[in-house]
Amino acid sequence: MRTRFTLKHLKDSKEFYSAIELNLFYAQYYYYKNTDNERIKGLLEYGTDDFYHIFKSINAFNKCFITILEEAEPLAAFPFIRMQVDNLVHLYAETLYPTKILYSIYEKGYVLNQIKIKGQALVQSELRKELGVSDIYKKYSGFIHPSKEQIEADKKILKRHIKDFAKDMVDVNQVIIQVLLNHTKCFKKLTK
C-alpha cells in the first residue's frame, strides 16, 4: 500500500486512497462485527460506513482542484485546499471519537461545532492546531469569499508554477493519509 501522496495523485486520488479506504473498512469491520449496537452493525457493509462519503469528497476536491488549476484558473482552485483541510479536521475528529463525528454529520445533519463530547463542543481551530494545518487553513480561507487575498494572489499568479500552488494540497493529503493510517492501526491493535 502506497503512503506517499504526490502531485500526480491529485488527478485520480481515488486509485491512491482505495487501498487505504479498504484497509480501514476491514479493520473496523473486524473490530465491530460482534457488536450489539444496531447502528454500528449497519455500517459493516461497504458503502454504508461513516468514511465512505468523506472519501468521495476528498477525491472530488482533489480532482476539481488540479483540473481547475491546470485550466489556469487558480483563484477558483484555491478554495478546494481550504475545503480539504475541513475534510481533514472532520477525519481527525472521527479518529479521536470513533463513530460519533461522521455519523452525526452525515446522518443527523450536524456541523462539527454542534457535536458535543462530554458536554463540550468540538473546536475546529484547536483540531487544526493539533494537526499543524492552521496556517494553510488561514492562507486559503481568503479565497472562499471576496477578499484582499484574491486581488493580491491574482497579481502574483503568473509568477508561480502549478507545482507551487499544488504543494499545499499535496501536503494536506499527506496529513489525511497519516490520520487514516493511524486510525486503521488503532483498530487493528484493538482487534488483536
Backbone as ProteinMPNN parsed JSONL, in Angstrom:
{"seq_chain_A": "MRTRFTLKHLKDSKEFYSAIELNLFYAQYYYYKNTDNERIKGLLEYGTDDFYHIFKSINAFNKCFITILEEAEPLAAFPFIRMQVDNLVHLYAETLYPTKILYSIYEKGYVLNQIKIKGQALVQSELRKELGVSDIYKKYSGFIHPSKEQIEADKKILKRHIKDFAKDMVDVNQVIIQVLLNHTKCFKKLTK", "coords_chain_A": {"N_chain_A": [[0.846, -1.178, 0.0], [0.598, 2.158, -0.912], [1.916, 5.09, 0.622], [2.828, 7.622, 0.301], [1.836, 10.599, -0.877], [1.643, 12.343, -3.916], [1.995, 15.013, -6.371], [1.108, 13.927, -8.815], [-0.928, 12.245, -8.005], [-3.16, 13.776, -7.513], [-5.007, 14.096, -9.634], [-6.323, 11.626, -9.931], [-7.071, 10.619, -7.25], [-8.626, 8.726, -6.11], [-7.836, 6.175, -6.863], [-5.423, 6.052, -5.471], [-6.271, 6.308, -2.774], [-7.957, 4.112, -2.436], [-6.919, 1.619, -1.487], [-6.177, 2.309, 1.118], [-8.645, 3.068, 2.126], [-10.114, 0.634, 1.985], [-8.551, -0.958, 3.672], [-8.927, 0.375, 6.122], [-11.73, 0.066, 6.338], [-11.972, -2.77, 6.627], [-10.503, -3.155, 8.974], [-12.117, -1.829, 10.822], [-14.425, -3.337, 10.465], [-13.72, -5.929, 11.429], [-13.297, -5.268, 14.057], [-15.799, -4.324, 14.945], [-17.627, -6.357, 14.319], [-18.863, -8.102, 16.132], [-20.558, -6.592, 17.645], [-23.374, -5.361, 19.544], [-24.643, -3.092, 18.959], [-26.953, -1.653, 16.933], [-26.812, 0.467, 15.067], [-24.085, 0.609, 14.472], [-23.725, -1.961, 13.455], [-25.04, -1.618, 11.076], [-23.176, -0.275, 9.623], [-21.394, -2.035, 8.681], [-21.332, -2.837, 6.098], [-19.771, -2.294, 3.078], [-19.728, 0.97, 1.771], [-21.701, 1.928, 3.292], [-20.478, 2.677, 5.512], [-19.138, 5.117, 7.844], [-16.972, 6.48, 6.732], [-17.128, 6.38, 3.988], [-18.489, 8.482, 2.547], [-16.924, 10.741, 3.076], [-14.527, 10.033, 1.894], [-15.311, 10.092, -0.77], [-15.713, 12.834, -1.041], [-13.116, 13.866, -0.51], [-11.693, 12.811, -2.709], [-13.096, 13.995, -4.853], [-12.627, 16.744, -4.38], [-9.838, 16.844, -4.728], [-9.579, 16.159, -7.468], [-11.108, 18.195, -8.727], [-9.686, 20.451, -7.876], [-7.049, 20.17, -9.096], [-7.736, 20.0, -11.792], [-9.024, 22.462, -12.321], [-6.936, 24.16, -11.627], [-5.01, 23.469, -13.551], [-6.301, 24.451, -15.748], [-5.679, 27.034, -15.678], [-6.987, 28.648, -13.81], [-6.469, 29.528, -11.051], [-7.537, 31.024, -8.873], [-10.089, 30.045, -8.633], [-9.494, 27.471, -7.943], [-8.206, 27.504, -5.461], [-10.033, 27.574, -3.165], [-10.626, 24.875, -2.808], [-8.485, 23.768, -1.458], [-8.756, 24.793, 1.123], [-11.237, 23.646, 1.75], [-10.483, 20.979, 1.712], [-8.854, 20.881, 3.925], [-10.835, 21.178, 5.831], [-12.126, 18.673, 5.506], [-10.049, 17.051, 6.436], [-9.911, 17.853, 9.155], [-12.403, 16.947, 10.052], [-12.092, 14.183, 9.665], [-9.987, 13.705, 11.452], [-11.203, 14.377, 13.893], [-13.072, 12.319, 13.953], [-11.351, 10.156, 14.3], [-10.514, 10.629, 16.848], [-12.869, 10.358, 18.274], [-14.378, 7.783, 17.657], [-17.033, 6.721, 15.546], [-18.756, 8.759, 16.262], [-18.565, 11.299, 15.087], [-18.567, 11.566, 12.104], [-20.941, 10.172, 11.614], [-22.793, 11.805, 12.979], [-22.643, 14.058, 11.413], [-23.22, 13.251, 8.689], [-25.564, 11.702, 8.945], [-27.259, 12.921, 10.847], [-27.123, 15.582, 10.248], [-25.603, 17.521, 11.508], [-23.207, 20.176, 12.139], [-19.685, 20.391, 12.648], [-18.991, 21.915, 14.999], [-21.302, 21.709, 16.463], [-21.391, 19.285, 17.614], [-21.108, 17.578, 20.58], [-18.837, 16.407, 22.965], [-18.686, 14.767, 25.88], [-20.127, 16.9, 26.947], [-18.824, 19.121, 25.928], [-18.401, 21.275, 23.198], [-16.917, 20.588, 20.058], [-13.961, 22.188, 18.951], [-12.944, 23.577, 16.115], [-10.661, 25.086, 15.427], [-8.825, 24.347, 17.369], [-8.456, 21.657, 16.754], [-7.344, 21.91, 14.186], [-4.965, 23.13, 14.907], [-3.73, 21.082, 16.413], [-3.239, 19.321, 14.349], [-1.455, 20.714, 12.849], [-2.123, 22.376, 10.687], [-3.087, 24.927, 10.672], [-2.02, 27.28, 9.521], [-2.166, 26.805, 6.741], [-4.93, 26.581, 6.471], [-5.737, 29.177, 7.192], [-4.42, 30.66, 5.228], [-5.791, 29.931, 2.862], [-8.429, 30.498, 3.414], [-9.105, 33.046, 2.708], [-9.901, 32.851, 0.112], [-12.387, 31.838, -0.128], [-14.496, 33.652, 0.171], [-15.119, 36.929, -1.276], [-12.149, 38.863, -1.16], [-9.209, 40.655, -0.012], [-6.977, 39.051, -0.301], [-7.49, 37.641, -2.635], [-7.159, 39.555, -4.662], [-4.46, 40.248, -4.325], [-3.262, 37.758, -4.782], [-4.012, 37.322, -7.413], [-2.405, 39.097, -8.791], [0.073, 37.909, -8.525], [-0.049, 35.426, -9.688], [0.868, 34.746, -12.3], [3.559, 34.578, -11.907], [4.123, 32.233, -10.643], [4.337, 28.64, -10.565], [2.315, 25.76, -11.394], [2.963, 23.557, -9.758], [3.9, 24.787, -7.453], [1.573, 25.93, -6.388], [0.083, 23.641, -6.002], [1.425, 22.254, -4.038], [0.591, 22.747, -1.346], [-1.929, 21.47, -1.324], [-1.16, 18.84, -1.78], [0.348, 18.443, 0.533], [-1.677, 18.62, 2.514], [-3.177, 16.356, 1.834], [-1.272, 14.424, 2.464], [-1.208, 14.581, 5.244], [-3.828, 13.776, 5.762], [-3.641, 11.104, 4.97], [-1.835, 10.106, 6.906], [-3.382, 10.41, 9.236], [-5.481, 8.63, 8.656], [-4.078, 6.188, 8.402], [-3.049, 5.911, 10.994], [-5.444, 5.693, 12.413], [-6.468, 3.309, 11.363], [-4.486, 1.558, 12.261], [-4.937, 1.684, 15.03], [-7.467, 0.414, 15.246], [-6.765, -2.143, 14.359], [-4.968, -2.928, 16.369], [-6.728, -3.027, 18.54], [-8.3, -5.155, 17.807], [-6.726, -7.388, 17.985]], "CA_chain_A": [[0.0, 0.0, 0.0], [1.374, 3.391, -1.003], [1.608, 6.04, 1.694], [3.369, 8.938, -0.041], [0.96, 11.269, -1.838], [2.387, 13.296, -4.733], [1.232, 15.833, -7.308], [0.466, 13.098, -9.844], [-2.099, 11.572, -7.436], [-4.3, 14.681, -7.383], [-5.967, 13.899, -10.723], [-7.135, 10.436, -9.655], [-6.691, 10.179, -5.91], [-9.455, 7.57, -5.73], [-6.978, 4.998, -7.011], [-4.451, 6.087, -4.378], [-6.931, 6.126, -1.483], [-8.798, 2.917, -2.348], [-6.307, 0.609, -0.609], [-6.259, 2.822, 2.487], [-10.064, 3.007, 2.489], [-10.487, -0.765, 2.238], [-7.822, -1.391, 4.859], [-9.648, 0.953, 7.252], [-13.038, -0.579, 6.427], [-11.846, -4.113, 7.192], [-10.062, -3.037, 10.369], [-13.323, -1.507, 11.594], [-15.334, -4.473, 10.348], [-13.327, -6.988, 12.367], [-13.45, -4.763, 15.419], [-17.208, -4.138, 15.304], [-18.516, -7.408, 13.819], [-19.597, -8.765, 17.207], [-21.243, -5.59, 18.449], [-24.823, -5.416, 19.656], [-25.126, -1.782, 18.554], [-27.577, -1.79, 15.62], [-26.315, 1.484, 14.139], [-22.75, 0.21, 14.037], [-23.899, -3.128, 12.588], [-25.438, -1.097, 9.771], [-22.008, 0.281, 8.949], [-20.477, -3.111, 8.347], [-21.409, -3.11, 4.671], [-19.018, -1.253, 2.391], [-20.583, 1.978, 1.149], [-22.583, 2.461, 4.336], [-19.658, 3.069, 6.656], [-19.031, 6.558, 8.049], [-15.881, 7.055, 5.958], [-17.407, 6.301, 2.553], [-18.855, 9.782, 1.974], [-15.817, 11.697, 3.155], [-13.573, 9.64, 0.866], [-15.825, 10.635, -2.037], [-15.466, 14.272, -1.007], [-11.669, 14.066, -0.638], [-11.304, 12.535, -4.088], [-13.699, 15.019, -5.723], [-11.913, 18.007, -4.186], [-8.523, 16.726, -5.368], [-9.742, 16.195, -8.922], [-11.549, 19.542, -9.11], [-8.583, 21.379, -7.632], [-5.982, 20.092, -10.1], [-8.323, 20.29, -13.103], [-9.216, 23.909, -12.419], [-5.612, 24.773, -11.587], [-4.389, 23.254, -14.858], [-7.007, 25.298, -16.709], [-5.19, 28.391, -15.4], [-7.949, 29.392, -13.001], [-6.085, 29.227, -9.674], [-8.419, 31.629, -7.873], [-11.219, 29.13, -8.459], [-8.983, 26.217, -7.385], [-7.732, 27.666, -4.084], [-10.972, 27.179, -2.104], [-10.617, 23.425, -2.59], [-7.481, 23.463, -0.436], [-9.395, 25.087, 2.413], [-12.269, 22.625, 1.984], [-9.809, 19.72, 2.013], [-8.449, 20.994, 5.335], [-12.053, 20.865, 6.594], [-12.258, 17.21, 5.496], [-9.007, 16.529, 7.331], [-10.316, 18.116, 10.537], [-13.502, 16.023, 10.352], [-11.496, 12.844, 9.803], [-9.223, 13.673, 12.696], [-12.173, 14.325, 14.994], [-13.627, 10.958, 13.951], [-10.368, 9.234, 14.874], [-10.491, 10.868, 18.297], [-14.157, 9.921, 18.83], [-14.914, 6.885, 16.631], [-18.471, 6.542, 15.287], [-19.542, 9.866, 16.804], [-18.442, 12.542, 14.324], [-19.082, 11.476, 10.74], [-22.346, 9.785, 11.712], [-23.572, 12.986, 13.36], [-22.637, 14.996, 10.288], [-23.895, 12.731, 7.505], [-26.895, 11.147, 9.224], [-28.084, 13.821, 11.649], [-27.065, 16.917, 9.673], [-24.89, 18.466, 12.379], [-21.885, 20.681, 11.751], [-18.712, 19.903, 13.638], [-19.023, 22.611, 16.289], [-22.538, 21.358, 17.175], [-21.212, 17.968, 18.216], [-20.533, 17.701, 21.92], [-18.219, 15.24, 23.574], [-18.672, 15.004, 27.333], [-20.696, 18.221, 27.202], [-18.023, 20.181, 25.322], [-18.437, 21.352, 21.743], [-15.611, 20.477, 19.408], [-13.459, 23.47, 18.467], [-12.173, 23.262, 14.915], [-9.344, 25.737, 15.432], [-7.937, 23.527, 18.203], [-8.138, 20.452, 15.986], [-6.39, 22.316, 13.139], [-3.669, 23.38, 15.566], [-3.158, 19.764, 16.73], [-2.807, 18.716, 13.087], [-0.422, 21.544, 12.24], [-2.588, 22.918, 9.405], [-3.739, 26.231, 10.891], [-1.521, 28.271, 8.563], [-2.743, 26.511, 5.423], [-6.35, 26.934, 6.563], [-5.834, 30.637, 7.189], [-3.942, 31.124, 3.925], [-6.774, 29.7, 1.808], [-9.751, 30.982, 3.804], [-9.33, 34.286, 1.983], [-10.373, 32.577, -1.253], [-13.758, 31.345, -0.068], [-15.342, 34.833, -0.023], [-14.343, 38.039, -1.833], [-11.182, 39.345, -0.175], [-7.964, 41.277, -0.446], [-6.073, 37.971, -0.688], [-7.758, 37.296, -4.032], [-6.544, 40.582, -5.514], [-3.004, 40.103, -4.225], [-2.873, 36.5, -5.432], [-4.229, 37.483, -8.841], [-1.234, 39.816, -9.318], [1.257, 37.051, -8.437], [-0.29, 34.112, -10.281], [1.698, 34.489, -13.466], [4.942, 34.387, -11.473], [4.277, 30.941, -9.971], [4.07, 27.435, -11.337], [1.255, 24.907, -10.854], [3.502, 22.721, -8.676], [3.976, 25.597, -6.24], [0.228, 26.054, -5.844], [-0.414, 22.312, -5.649], [2.164, 21.7, -2.905], [-0.226, 22.77, -0.131], [-2.957, 20.428, -1.434], [-0.457, 17.564, -1.591], [0.683, 18.361, 1.963], [-2.909, 18.317, 3.254], [-3.476, 14.944, 1.577], [-0.319, 13.596, 3.199], [-1.673, 14.542, 6.638], [-5.025, 12.918, 5.743], [-3.171, 9.71, 4.912], [-1.281, 9.748, 8.213], [-4.511, 10.273, 10.169], [-6.18, 7.389, 8.315], [-3.234, 5.04, 8.738], [-3.032, 5.8, 12.458], [-6.764, 5.209, 12.833], [-6.522, 1.887, 10.992], [-3.585, 0.862, 13.191], [-5.614, 1.577, 16.323], [-8.48, -0.638, 15.173], [-6.092, -3.433, 14.261], [-4.454, -3.269, 17.703], [-7.865, -3.382, 19.393], [-8.856, -6.432, 17.354], [-5.82, -8.494, 18.362]], "C_chain_A": [[0.892, 1.242, 0.0], [0.948, 4.352, 0.106], [2.167, 7.428, 1.418], [2.54, 9.533, -1.176], [1.776, 12.317, -2.591], [1.453, 14.045, -5.671], [0.485, 14.979, -8.335], [-0.796, 12.392, -9.318], [-3.332, 12.475, -7.353], [-5.389, 14.404, -8.425], [-6.884, 12.705, -10.462], [-6.757, 9.871, -8.286], [-7.522, 8.987, -5.441], [-8.631, 6.287, -5.812], [-5.982, 4.914, -5.854], [-5.11, 5.713, -3.054], [-7.667, 4.794, -1.347], [-8.22, 1.844, -1.424], [-6.391, 1.033, 0.852], [-7.697, 2.714, 2.989], [-10.492, 1.579, 2.815], [-9.807, -1.313, 3.485], [-8.521, -0.889, 6.13], [-11.0, 0.271, 7.438], [-12.924, -1.953, 7.089], [-11.347, -4.102, 8.633], [-11.263, -2.735, 11.27], [-14.285, -2.691, 11.596], [-14.987, -5.551, 11.377], [-13.45, -6.551, 13.823], [-14.921, -4.76, 15.844], [-18.114, -5.326, 14.984], [-19.328, -8.116, 14.909], [-20.365, -7.793, 18.105], [-22.749, -5.837, 18.492], [-25.464, -4.098, 19.221], [-25.637, -1.851, 17.112], [-27.061, -0.765, 14.612], [-24.948, 1.09, 13.603], [-22.828, -1.031, 13.153], [-24.274, -2.697, 11.174], [-24.286, -0.524, 8.977], [-21.056, -0.795, 8.446], [-20.596, -3.575, 6.896], [-20.723, -1.964, 3.948], [-19.973, -0.309, 1.644], [-21.57, 2.565, 2.136], [-21.777, 2.933, 5.538], [-19.482, 4.585, 6.684], [-17.97, 7.213, 7.163], [-16.172, 7.139, 4.462], [-17.644, 7.681, 1.932], [-17.699, 10.773, 2.022], [-14.707, 11.321, 2.174], [-14.018, 10.163, -0.497], [-15.527, 12.125, -2.13], [-13.981, 14.578, -1.202], [-11.24, 13.896, -2.092], [-11.864, 13.567, -5.058], [-12.955, 16.345, -5.595], [-10.525, 17.971, -4.844], [-8.636, 16.877, -6.878], [-10.16, 17.586, -9.396], [-10.413, 20.545, -8.965], [-7.572, 21.345, -8.772], [-6.512, 20.399, -11.492], [-8.482, 21.786, -13.303], [-7.865, 24.628, -12.43], [-4.915, 24.644, -12.94], [-5.051, 24.084, -15.959], [-6.664, 26.77, -16.498], [-6.241, 29.264, -14.723], [-7.656, 29.157, -11.518], [-6.991, 29.85, -8.62], [-9.641, 30.752, -7.613], [-10.777, 27.815, -7.816], [-8.645, 26.325, -5.899], [-8.746, 27.285, -3.0], [-10.989, 25.672, -1.819], [-9.566, 23.011, -1.564], [-8.076, 23.682, 0.945], [-10.45, 24.028, 2.743], [-11.649, 21.266, 2.299], [-9.278, 19.72, 3.448], [-9.658, 20.699, 6.227], [-12.292, 19.353, 6.64], [-11.27, 16.574, 6.463], [-9.412, 16.694, 8.789], [-11.453, 17.171, 10.943], [-12.993, 14.597, 10.536], [-10.757, 12.704, 11.127], [-10.151, 13.582, 13.904], [-12.786, 12.925, 15.093], [-12.637, 9.963, 14.547], [-10.257, 9.415, 16.382], [-11.731, 10.301, 18.976], [-14.86, 9.019, 17.817], [-16.43, 6.714, 16.701], [-19.338, 7.689, 15.811], [-19.576, 11.088, 15.894], [-19.094, 12.423, 12.946], [-20.551, 11.062, 10.715], [-23.219, 11.003, 12.02], [-23.667, 13.988, 12.213], [-23.491, 14.466, 9.135], [-25.315, 12.231, 7.776], [-27.813, 12.107, 9.971], [-28.07, 15.253, 11.137], [-26.386, 17.959, 10.547], [-23.671, 19.037, 11.664], [-20.957, 20.368, 12.916], [-18.822, 20.601, 14.992], [-20.336, 22.406, 17.051], [-22.421, 20.022, 17.911], [-20.498, 18.145, 19.553], [-20.009, 16.353, 22.392], [-18.047, 15.566, 25.052], [-19.106, 16.436, 27.661], [-19.95, 19.388, 26.58], [-18.123, 20.121, 23.797], [-17.018, 21.228, 21.194], [-15.216, 21.836, 18.829], [-12.513, 23.185, 17.298], [-10.781, 23.878, 14.919], [-8.35, 24.95, 16.292], [-7.516, 22.258, 17.47], [-7.145, 20.771, 14.864], [-5.003, 22.543, 13.719], [-2.983, 22.052, 15.885], [-2.589, 19.096, 15.484], [-1.685, 19.494, 12.4], [-0.822, 22.16, 10.905], [-3.284, 24.277, 9.553], [-3.301, 27.265, 9.854], [-2.099, 28.051, 7.165], [-4.217, 26.903, 5.41], [-6.528, 28.45, 6.448], [-5.469, 31.201, 5.812], [-5.024, 31.011, 2.847], [-8.2, 30.095, 2.181], [-10.107, 32.27, 3.064], [-9.833, 34.086, 0.566], [-11.788, 32.013, -1.281], [-14.741, 32.479, -0.375], [-14.504, 35.936, -0.653], [-13.419, 38.634, -0.762], [-9.984, 39.998, -0.839], [-6.968, 40.216, -0.935], [-6.255, 37.603, -2.155], [-7.083, 38.284, -4.986], [-5.035, 40.429, -5.511], [-2.514, 38.841, -4.929], [-2.991, 36.627, -6.944], [-3.035, 38.173, -9.505], [-0.003, 38.914, -9.399], [1.131, 35.757, -9.232], [0.628, 33.807, -11.449], [3.141, 34.195, -13.095], [5.175, 33.005, -10.869], [3.868, 29.796, -10.879], [3.003, 26.591, -10.637], [1.756, 24.079, -9.673], [3.589, 23.49, -7.361], [2.607, 25.713, -5.576], [-0.276, 24.71, -5.309], [0.266, 21.729, -4.412], [1.336, 21.676, -1.625], [-1.307, 21.696, -0.165], [-2.335, 19.052, -1.23], [-0.123, 17.379, -0.109], [-0.535, 18.017, 2.817], [-3.28, 16.851, 3.058], [-2.518, 14.03, 2.329], [-0.715, 13.495, 4.674], [-2.929, 13.675, 6.741], [-4.605, 11.45, 5.78], [-2.627, 9.27, 6.263], [-2.383, 9.542, 9.25], [-5.236, 8.952, 9.916], [-5.36, 6.155, 8.68], [-3.152, 4.828, 10.247], [-4.348, 5.25, 12.984], [-6.905, 3.713, 12.543], [-5.673, 1.06, 11.948], [-4.237, 0.655, 14.551], [-6.663, 0.485, 16.318], [-7.84, -2.016, 15.097], [-5.529, -3.871, 15.604], [-5.586, -3.711, 18.621], [-8.432, -4.744, 19.065], [-8.015, -7.607, 17.825], [-6.044, -8.938, 19.784]], "O_chain_A": [[1.817, 1.361, 0.804], [-0.224, 4.416, 0.477], [1.991, 8.329, 2.239], [2.548, 9.024, -2.296], [2.514, 13.089, -1.98], [0.262, 13.741, -5.751], [-0.655, 15.287, -8.682], [-1.644, 11.984, -10.112], [-4.439, 11.98, -7.143], [-6.576, 14.475, -8.108], [-8.082, 12.766, -10.738], [-6.195, 8.781, -8.185], [-7.155, 8.315, -4.477], [-8.719, 5.424, -4.939], [-5.729, 3.832, -5.324], [-4.577, 4.901, -2.298], [-7.974, 4.387, -0.226], [-8.96, 1.226, -0.659], [-6.648, 0.205, 1.726], [-7.939, 2.319, 4.13], [-11.164, 1.348, 3.82], [-10.418, -2.047, 4.262], [-8.685, -1.638, 7.092], [-11.378, -0.065, 8.56], [-13.686, -2.269, 8.002], [-11.735, -4.959, 9.427], [-11.403, -3.317, 12.346], [-14.888, -3.004, 12.623], [-15.858, -6.025, 12.107], [-13.681, -7.373, 14.709], [-15.248, -5.145, 16.966], [-19.287, -5.297, 15.354], [-20.386, -8.674, 14.618], [-20.772, -8.155, 19.209], [-23.318, -6.446, 17.585], [-26.687, -4.002, 19.127], [-24.862, -2.077, 16.183], [-26.891, -1.085, 13.436], [-24.686, 1.223, 12.407], [-22.068, -1.142, 12.191], [-23.877, -3.33, 10.197], [-24.412, -0.309, 7.771], [-20.024, -0.486, 7.849], [-20.02, -4.595, 6.518], [-21.049, -0.798, 4.173], [-20.905, -0.754, 0.974], [-22.206, 3.581, 1.856], [-22.326, 3.519, 6.471], [-19.658, 5.255, 5.667], [-18.074, 8.406, 6.875], [-15.517, 7.899, 3.748], [-17.056, 8.005, 0.899], [-17.522, 11.561, 1.093], [-14.014, 12.204, 1.669], [-13.195, 10.624, -1.288], [-15.131, 12.617, -3.187], [-13.631, 15.462, -1.984], [-10.516, 14.729, -2.638], [-11.173, 13.972, -5.993], [-12.684, 17.0, -6.601], [-10.094, 18.955, -5.445], [-7.882, 17.63, -7.493], [-9.612, 18.094, -10.374], [-10.208, 21.391, -9.835], [-7.269, 22.385, -9.357], [-5.802, 21.001, -12.297], [-8.11, 22.316, -14.35], [-7.682, 25.597, -13.166], [-4.303, 25.598, -13.42], [-4.429, 24.381, -16.979], [-7.297, 27.648, -17.084], [-6.37, 30.452, -15.018], [-8.511, 28.639, -10.8], [-7.194, 29.251, -7.564], [-10.165, 30.723, -6.5], [-11.592, 27.119, -7.211], [-8.782, 25.351, -5.159], [-8.344, 26.712, -1.987], [-11.328, 25.251, -0.713], [-9.74, 22.007, -0.874], [-7.916, 22.846, 1.834], [-10.541, 23.57, 3.882], [-12.218, 20.487, 3.063], [-9.256, 18.679, 4.106], [-9.521, 20.045, 7.261], [-12.625, 18.812, 7.694], [-11.621, 15.666, 7.217], [-9.267, 15.76, 9.578], [-11.459, 16.654, 12.06], [-13.414, 13.892, 11.453], [-10.895, 11.701, 11.828], [-9.909, 12.802, 14.825], [-12.993, 12.41, 16.192], [-13.043, 9.024, 15.231], [-9.944, 8.471, 17.107], [-11.665, 9.823, 20.109], [-15.832, 9.437, 17.187], [-17.014, 6.582, 17.777], [-20.564, 7.576, 15.794], [-20.545, 11.846, 15.935], [-20.073, 13.114, 12.662], [-21.319, 11.549, 9.886], [-24.258, 11.204, 11.391], [-24.672, 14.685, 12.074], [-24.387, 15.162, 8.659], [-26.178, 12.334, 6.904], [-29.023, 12.102, 9.746], [-28.907, 16.061, 11.54], [-26.577, 19.158, 10.343], [-23.168, 18.451, 10.705], [-21.407, 20.113, 14.034], [-18.753, 19.941, 16.029], [-20.469, 22.885, 18.178], [-23.27, 19.685, 18.736], [-19.441, 18.77, 19.642], [-20.653, 15.316, 22.237], [-17.355, 16.515, 25.421], [-18.532, 17.092, 28.53], [-20.393, 20.531, 26.689], [-17.953, 19.064, 23.189], [-16.056, 21.705, 21.795], [-16.057, 22.546, 18.278], [-11.43, 22.628, 17.476], [-9.825, 23.252, 14.461], [-7.162, 24.895, 15.971], [-6.363, 21.836, 17.554], [-6.216, 20.002, 14.617], [-3.995, 22.196, 13.104], [-1.782, 21.909, 15.652], [-1.583, 18.391, 15.553], [-1.045, 18.988, 11.479], [0.042, 22.44, 10.073], [-3.992, 24.715, 8.646], [-4.124, 28.039, 9.365], [-2.476, 29.008, 6.488], [-4.695, 27.492, 4.44], [-7.374, 28.93, 5.693], [-6.132, 32.106, 5.303], [-5.156, 31.903, 2.009], [-9.092, 30.03, 1.335], [-11.282, 32.547, 2.825], [-10.16, 35.058, -0.114], [-12.325, 31.74, -2.354], [-15.711, 32.276, -1.104], [-13.277, 35.883, -0.572], [-13.83, 38.876, 0.373], [-9.78, 39.905, -2.049], [-6.207, 40.459, -1.872], [-5.284, 37.287, -2.842], [-6.506, 37.884, -5.997], [-4.398, 40.472, -6.564], [-1.476, 38.855, -5.591], [-2.156, 36.097, -7.677], [-2.695, 37.869, -10.649], [0.867, 39.126, -10.243], [2.127, 35.061, -9.427], [1.12, 32.683, -11.56], [3.875, 33.617, -13.896], [6.321, 32.64, -10.608], [3.133, 29.987, -11.849], [2.814, 26.701, -9.426], [1.037, 23.919, -8.687], [3.379, 22.925, -6.288], [2.49, 25.608, -4.355], [-0.972, 24.654, -4.295], [-0.264, 20.803, -3.799], [1.371, 20.69, -0.89], [-1.579, 21.069, 0.859], [-2.926, 18.194, -0.574], [-0.29, 16.289, 0.439], [-0.436, 17.211, 3.742], [-3.657, 16.175, 4.015], [-2.923, 12.962, 2.787], [-0.57, 12.435, 5.282], [-3.081, 12.92, 7.701], [-5.159, 10.657, 6.541], [-2.93, 8.167, 6.718], [-2.322, 8.607, 10.049], [-5.569, 8.237, 10.861], [-5.901, 5.185, 9.21], [-3.183, 3.692, 10.72], [-4.36, 4.429, 13.902], [-7.398, 2.952, 13.376], [-6.089, -0.01, 12.393], [-4.111, -0.41, 15.154], [-6.755, -0.291, 17.269], [-8.332, -2.961, 15.715], [-5.599, -5.051, 15.951], [-5.43, -4.658, 19.392], [-8.982, -5.419, 19.935], [-8.538, -8.7, 18.04], [-5.371, -9.852, 20.259]]}, "name": "protein", "num_of_chains": 1, "seq": "MRTRFTLKHLKDSKEFYSAIELNLFYAQYYYYKNTDNERIKGLLEYGTDDFYHIFKSINAFNKCFITILEEAEPLAAFPFIRMQVDNLVHLYAETLYPTKILYSIYEKGYVLNQIKIKGQALVQSELRKELGVSDIYKKYSGFIHPSKEQIEADKKILKRHIKDFAKDMVDVNQVIIQVLLNHTKCFKKLTK"}
